Amino acid sequence: MIDQISKYTMNKLLFTIKFQHLLLYLLLLLNQSQSTLVVYKNFYESSSLIDLDVIYNQDVCNVEVASCGTQQILKVNYCSSSEYDLVIYQTFELKPHYQVTISFNFWRIDQWDNYQFYLYADHQIIYENTYSDTTIATNICGSSGYSDEVIPISRTFEHSSTTILLVMIVQKGVWGISEFSLSIENCIAGCNSCDQTGCFDQILFLQQFVSKNIGSINAIDGWLSNGVIETFVGNCSGIKCLRVFQLQLEKTYQLEIHSKISFSIRVFILNSYETEIKILIDDVIVYYTQYSGGWIEVNSIYEFCYFLTQRQINIRQYPHSGSTVKITILTTQNKYHHVTYPWMCIRDVQLFLGSNSNQNLCVDNNNFAFDGCFSFIYDCVEGCNNCIKGTCIDCLIGWQFQAFDQSCIPICGDSIITSFEVCDDGNQIPYDGCYQCQFSCILDCLLCEFGKCLECNPFFELSYDKQECLRKCDDNAISKYYGYYYDFKDQCSYCQLECQLCINSQCYLCEYGWQLKDNHCYQLCGDGQIAQYSIEQCDDGNNISDDGCFQCQLECFPYCLFCLDIYTCLICQDNFQIVEQFCLPICGDGIIITELEDCDDGNNQPYDGCFECQFQCSYGCLDCEKGNICKKCDNQYVLNQDTAICYEQDIEEILYGNQSVTNISLITECSSFDTMIDIQCNFICGDGILNNQEECDDNNLNNLDGCSNRCKIENKWGCVQTIFQSKCFLLTSLSLQFINQTNSYQYVQLQFSNLIKLNESIFNLIPRIKVQIDNISLEQYNYSIQDVIAVDQFELKEATYLFTIQFYQSIIDLPTLIVSIDASLVDENNFKVDTSQKKLKLQASIILNSDQAAAAIKLYNFGLWIIIGLAISSLLLIIFGELSQFTEILDVLQYQSFLRFINVRYPENLIIYFQSSELITLQPILIKLKINSLFENLFDSHYLEGPGKLQEYQINADLLTNLQGQFTQLALFLLLYCFLKYFKRFLFNYWFTNKYFLRVKLIKSTFINCATIKGYFMSKKVLAMQSLYKVQGMTQIFYANSWDLSFKAILFLISINSLTLRSTISLFLTILYFFIILIIINQNFNNSNFKLMLKVGKIKRLEIIILIKKLLFLTILIGIQNYPIFQCFLLAFINFSYVLFIIIMKFKSIDIDLITIVWLETPVMLFTLLNIAYIKEFIYYFLPNQLINYGFCQIGILIFGLLGPLFKCFINFYQKAQPLLSKCRMEKGKQINQPKTIFIDVNQ
């Protein structure tokens, strides 16, 4: 016995030691998990070069993966004549990290002559160098006449964003890279934000737009801009982000319990030179930056991606505890280039929540706020904008940062009131009401409050403007306003108000602007001084009108309607613009301002007769008259007498036959616009020179480029003549695009093919947009217009307007929308925009009246209660152990919910009824429990667009996203397994033992006896759930998920459009799912067991038939969305074949099960066949009310189909409940003696 105890003790000790070693090993792993991780190596080899992001403007030989010496490199054979002509860039997705290291070998190949190489990371230069040929290097793989060189490059820098953009640019030369490696200092497992000291005390609450390829953005994820939810995904050189043509974005999030937040975002600004960015949290500015330029410079007039700049913004540990947070992005943008209007774009949005933990605890032995530690929690000092654990990094606006103690002190005199400042008037002048940022009294004030004087000292009185205390004379008249003063004898005397020095009532010095004459002060207009306290507004020293000041009164400069002063005009007259505070004519608007403009041809092309709105001679002309009529040419040019234009001519080179032509009169017969053929002048089309017989000449004979091969302007084109050729542009067209339809509402978008602006002085274009619908009266519809991007008269914009059209009555014939604009518009090429009528066919509308809508809602509620009844019945059947019945009910509910995806236009009453099927989903539960957020953190959020009707319902086809419910079931399944395992051990070791039952019997309590027996039998039922983990139980769970899994797998297969790592994993899971189905089918239809299956396995074979029917049904439903006629017929055929097959093969005897199958399938079959009425080829044969009644009939059919399974549930429930009720009645009189008998049985 002692040996056994000793052996047991020794084993226990060894187990403890091993367990401690295991814990130590795990701790070592955790400490090492925050280490360097190589995430990309030679990205150009792992994918096709077609996917490599390359930009070049001129001809570049090629970019290829080639052998160089003994290595494979990404080689660029740069043979362009221009510099900085090629850009290689790539965006990489990164895991949580705090530092990035980029290393590679740079190959300088062949001749280099002080050429530069740049490496950018997120628009910041991290490496630059200049390279030339060297005599030390040797030839490796280039031309034998030049040496090559391999230079290792490595750069390490701080970085924490979810993606990184790398850009490589060279000035010239052949080059390449090899052994590329991008590595990160990653955060430990489970940590989403960290630095070199470890993981931050915060959790990732949400993230948006963090994938390299952002799909469509739904309204929930959109950001608000000027009251409109923005969801447009912009794409510029592979950078995808949420794009807006606005200056402001904001988003409000509902938060969990927290004490601080961290926020990171990447903000892109396009085509803005001077830019400001502000980040506000709950309307408080927490970040501000201002910069100029900052884009990547390449050989393009638009630089890299139209002057794109970016800023990575990180807000760390901002104190916050509210239930919501509003984040606002404010920008100031200044347009740099006319090519496009500036816009803002955001991506890589991450919001972290921090809670109080020991890492943020501090002790400063006081309870003062804003001193770095408050209530044992690190806090920012007062005035700090950003701090880490109480240490301030930078201060708010109006505060000055003190580096020696990391504190912030208010800036007195900056006109911003902060901290202990009670006022700040922007100066340090005493006695002006505010001095040293504290209220002060003015001179001679007795009583003041908040810097305002309420009562002056004796013998002083408050001035009318209450800004000063003035001394009074004996008669109480205020000296300043009545001319009284105190002389050197301190006696009150009278003097002229404008006098500054009086003696014995005689003036000896006047105020500024007044002239002293005969001891009196006089105002003199024209002396160049503005007399104080006079009616003079100005004095320019002359009496000349229209120079800004006339007769000492201000006058605006000519053509100015309203001016602030002589030098500043605020509003100009029409056709004028403010240039350096003066009003000058708008040159290029086609309107000639007499005496200021000689001409205005609507362009800024030189040598076309009018340049900068002044007459200008044509090229080579020395003297010309109005209308570009040349009188004298330069020596190197000859004047054409017919066209009055000079052309370049060499007399000695003109030959006619074999004779040298020297007759100058003959030479000048043909101008440079024509060619002499048989002593006749003929124009040449395609020489780039516009002749009187040509409408255009673009220096080629190509058609479809605006100017035809006959030099005629082509339809829908416009051309302008430059010096050398005509330039042609597509005329701007107005287009109408149908967006979508929601019940009685239809949405149409109006756009223009080019940038436009107003050509007249109106503030709003919407009143000028004329809308009508052909053959429909105004009483039948209503419409509204919303300016998505409004047009104005100052900036060229991508004008966009959204029409919302509401029909009040049903319409079967497709109505025609007619839109025109009664306003003058010009495009970016200064051509007038055609604003005539444009037409668009709208969709048919089937509208419910009030009675029909009420009936539809009642049927919706009735169907909803049936679904709830089925759900409750299924839960009760689970209690009775009927898992298969639960699976059948779940199949029925999912079955009918899929019918809404048949690609026909249902009437509104059917759409209302189908809303009840939205109850049959786990998505609201997953959202409520934040499980979906957990999966988004694990797999990232991704949206894959589905086909046809599924796109209209915004069903995400991404498999990993859709498998959230199944992953949740798997986690619960594993938890249940662990529970059952330990629950069984607990029962047999501590509860249901002989000792326990003996104690219960000794207590002799009827209640405890009954409770123990009930617990015993309930525990047996709980342990019976272990059967789920057998093959049969797992097969039942598989069947229960078969509708959902099949739908998601088939939807993914049909919708997949590219092969990425995510799609590859999803494809593997899909193949695995179908492989499991094949295994189950093979096992149940094995030939060796076929006879046995006929006898005892019909139920299993029926389950396989049902599974095959589901796959066929969903394949037809999703796969042929573009062919609704075939879709309806094939779905009905599948249902019919299924029912017929069951009856013929006698899988079910004529009992409640077969009746239920026929009861369910027949309505679905009828429903799918009746859907043909909604197909556009047949819908015109029905009136609107007929279609609505038709829909009510279909609703009745679907409800009838649900009653069958509900009826079966009631029967099964009754059959299960009746034996229990009978047993209770029989045992009612034996409650006292029954426990003893049971205990005897248990002990035995």
Secondary structure by P-SEA (a helix, b strand, c coil): caaaaaaaaaaaaaaaaaaaaaaaaaaaaaaacccccccccccccccccccbbbbbcccccccccccccccccccccccccccccbbbbbbbbbccccbbbbbbbbbbcccccbbbbbbbccccccccbbbbbbcccccccccccbbbbbbbbbbbbbbbccbbbbbbbbcccccccccbbbbcccccccccccccccccccccccccccccccccccccccccccccccbbbbbccccccccccccccbbbbbbccccbbbbbbbbbbccccbbbbbbbccccccbbbbbcccccccccccccccbbbbbbbbbccccccccbbbbbbbbbbbbccccccccccccbbbbbbbccccccccccccccccccccccbbbbccccccccccccccccccccccccccbbbbbccccccccccccccccccccccccccbbbbccccccccccccccccccccccccccbbbbbccccccccccbbbbccccbbbbcccccccccccccccccccccccccbbbbbccccccccccccccccccccccccccccccccccccccccccccccccccccccccccccccccccccccccccccccccccccccccccccccccccccccccccccccccccccccccbbbbbbcccccccccccccccccccccccccccccbbbbbccccccccccccccccccccccccccccccccbbbbbcccbbbbbccbbbbbbbccccccbbbbbbbbccbbbbccccccccccbbbbbcccccccccccccccccccccccccbbbbbbbbbccccccbbbbbbbbcbbbbccccccccccbbbbbbbbbbbbcaaaaaaaaaaaaaaaaaaaaaaaaaaaaaaacaaaaaaaaaaaaaaaaacccccccccaaaaaaacccccccaaaaaaaaaaaaaaaaaccbbbbbbccccccccccccccccaaaaaaaaaaaaaaaaaaaaaaaaaacccccaaaaaaaaaaccaaaaaaaaaaaaaaaaaaaccccccaaaaaaaaaaaaaaaaaaaaaaaaccccccaaaaaaaaaaaaaaaaaaaaaaaaacccaaaaaacccaaaaaaaaaaaaaaaaaaaaccccccaaaaaaaaaaaaaaaaaaaaaaccccccaaaaaaaacaaaaaaaaaacccccccccccccaaaaaaaaaaaaaaaaaaaaaaaaaaaaaaaaaaaaaaaaaaaacccccaaaaaaaaaaac
